[in-house]
Each structure stands twice: as C-alpha cells, then as structure tokens.
Amino acid sequence: MKKIILDLTKDELQKVLKPAFRAKQIYNWIYQKDVKNFNEMLNLPKEMREDLENNYTINPLSILRKEVSNDKSIKYLFSCKDGFTVESVLLPMKDAIKDENGQIKKEAKYTICVSSQVGCKIGCAFCLTAKGGFKRNLTSGEIVAQVLSIKQDNAIAHNRRVNIVYMGMGEPLDNIDNVTKAVKIFNDLDGLAIGARRQTISTSGLSHQIAKLGQMNLGILLAISLHAVDDKLREELMPINKAYNIESIIDAVKGFPIDQRKRVMFEYLVMKDLNDDIKSAKKLIKLLHGIRAKVNLIYFNPYPGSPFKRPDESDMIRFKNYLNDHGLICTIRQSKGIDISAACGQLKEKTENDLS
C-alpha cells in the first residue's frame, strides 16, 4: 500500500528526498498550489515524480457526502482508503465585507472542525460517535487532509488563514502523537501556515495527556469538555471521569502554559433540566476560580433516540448572565447546522443507514 505524503513533516520529507530542497517544493505544490497528483509538479525531475507516484498518495480522503446548512455551514463525510468514514465541518464565522465597488475589504473567516479518530473510546452518553465504537486512530496526514480537502472544495485560498478545532469524532489526546504532528504540519510556513494560536485541541479530560501536551509547549489553545460541575453527574455523562475526575483535570489545567492574552476554554454542553440551572452555574464559578478561563455554553443538538433535550434559550441566557455577572467570561456558542446532520456521527450514521 502506498504511503501518505501528508503524514510527513517537511523535516521528515527532507530526510527521505535528496536533495533536501525538494521537500519545500513539494510542500509548495501540495499546500499552496493544490495539485492533486505528482505529475503536475513540473519543477521536479521526471524520475522523482515517477518515484513519488509509485510510492505515495497525496490525499488519502475522498468526499463521500456533504450537507449544506441554511447558515452556510457544511458537514462533510470523508471516506478513508480502508473504507472507514470520518466527519468534518466547515463553519463560516464572518462573511466577507465588500466596498461600494464590490471589492473585498475584509476576507471571510472560517473555522474547520476536524476528527482525530474513527469512532471513539470515551463513550460519552450524549455522543452519537461513541455508539459506533472505536475503530482506529487517524494518521496525521488524514487529519491534515480534512482541512486541505475542505479548503479546496470551497476555493479558500492557501493564504487565507482558517481556525482549526480538534473537536470532531474521537478524543484528540487519545491520539496525541498524530494530532500534535498535524499541528506542526499545519503550522509550517511553506505549507498552510496556520499558526498554533489558531488551533484548539479539545479534550474530554485525559489529565496525564493534558500535562504531556503542556510540556510540548506548542502554543496551541486548550479546550476542556467539562459538561458537569460534580463528579456524580459527569460520570453518568462521561464514564472517563471515573479515571480522570474533575479535580485531576483542574490540576492539569492549572499547570498548562497559556499565553497571557488567551484563556483555557471550558466547553459546557447544556441539556434541559440536567445541568442548566443556577445552582450548577454557582458551582462552576467556584470550580474555575483562579484559572484564566472562558466558558462556552453549547446547545445540545438532539438526534434520534437521544434521551437528552435541547435547553430553552431563556435558561441559556440566564446561565450565561449569571457567570458574566460574577466575573467568569461566558459566551453561548451560536448553533450551526441545526437543519442538517449537526451532531458528531449523525451524517455517518445516516449514510450507513441509507446504504444498508
């Protein structure tokens, strides 16, 4: 089977190819000129192009299905070479601003949500991905390919920076080596040049891996999927809490290096009549005391068969206002893709059901 060239950092490619400067040329062709086969890399010797073609594949993913929301967000289902599927999402954050002549004054802003695993081991009660079980880790190249494919599919120029969030299918820190390698590949100035500060790794709370990630000091942003303010409820929602309880997560976060201009994001998935009350808000304030934190309230996106319900808007606003009024920065994540397969794993399940 051919190797995936997107799996390689530029330094690794330099060690494989001679002379080493060819690595920079190949990075330029793939990430900046969007070529899809090695024969298009015309400044490489013909023999090298043939050797690359025989031994490597460029993009290991193909778009199996996509759904476009009324809010212009796009959910992608990608097929891997071995037939497994993973999901990614393009989230338009701000539209482009044009002047009176129709010329763009300010470019549109996008966030791309990527998956890190086929399936997931964590088994969160509210997550559809977990119901399919864990299959395997994605390689760094398969992670990179999600962003590359989405940028190409939407004609987003290589020099237009996007934000990347590792919040799709899987637990990123359960695949820490490939995820952090993808961070470095994205960050390469000869590639997509997406800075570490534009990349956010979200974790369900693997405390020892948070510590390991902190030691790497990559400059990335950290997001914690908290979702509950006490161990009892969190264990019901997230069985991993039995191994990594809230206290261990908070301790790990306190040791994580954060740029003084940034904050650790605590994601709080709000479910009606479960964790949307002011009593929970009070506990959250106490829990995060002393941490440069920001809380992101997320509406639960219902899916068929889920026992959990979407919270009322009034309860979300009351929760947010209480936190802000007591000195804890809090925002409500704008729900996107609610009219399509928004929840992680939903498009995958829908496609599998259609094929069965």
Secondary structure, DSSP 8 states (H G I E B T S, - for coil): --EEGGGS-HHHHHHHSSSTHHHHHHHIIIIIS---SGGG-TTS-HHHHHHHHHHEES---EEEEEEE-TTS-EEEEEE-TTS-EEEEEEEEEE--EE-TTS-EEE--EEEEE---EES-SS--TT-SGGGG---EE--HHHHHHHHHHHHHHTT--TTS--EEEE-SSS-GGGGHHHHHHHHHHHH-TTTT---GGGEEEEES--HHHHHHHHHHT---EEEEE---SSHHHHHHH-GGGGTS-HHHHHHHHHTS---TT--EEEEEEE-TTTS-SHHHHHHHHHHTTTS-EEEEEEE----TT-S-----HHHHHHHHHHHHHTT-EEEE-----TTS--STTHHHHHHHHHH-
